[in-house]
Amino acid sequence: MADGREKAFPVSWDQFHRDARALAWRLSAAGPFEAIVAVTRGGLVPAAIVARELELRVIETVCVASYHNYKDQGGVKVLKSIGADVAKSGGARVLLLDDLVDTGATAKVVREMLPKAHFATVYAKPLGRPLVDTFITEVSQDTWIYFPWDMGLAFQPPIAKDAVG
């Protein structure tokens, strides 16, 4: 944004659950899938919801760190790779799942690991959107999504720039 402020998009547990179920509904036509690979940590919650809805029992993780101090995106570091039994086919019939695709830095790394996987996210920003096959909601690049697992109850300032309380 011109004034340097980010847009805030707070997501409640209820909203996230609805969005993840909507993603599962959309993915039901793209399968069938034999396994889910959740990109940790953000992909863990939608993976649980999607696995339930699609009746998938095999859930693998790929552990990747790209955000440091929650707001600063740095270099992508793979902390744990995908298990060989799931990765063997290059991801055929595998659902790769994350909460959000932002700049696409993490998406590029995991996409290289499983080039044949179907990549889905709950939310997508324009820079990363071309790297995913399915998503539910697009938000602008200058929007920060506040996920429910990162939040507590706190005051929210008014949207208007010069609002006075």
PyMOL commands that set and color helices and strands:
alter all, ss='L'
color gray80, all
select helices_A, chain A and resi 13-28+44-54+84-87+105-113+129-131+148-150
alter helices_A, ss='H'
color red, helices_A
select strands_A, chain A and resi 7-10+35-40+59-68+72-80+94-101+118-124+134-138+143-146
alter strands_A, ss='S'
color yellow, strands_A
deselect
rebuild
show_as cartoon
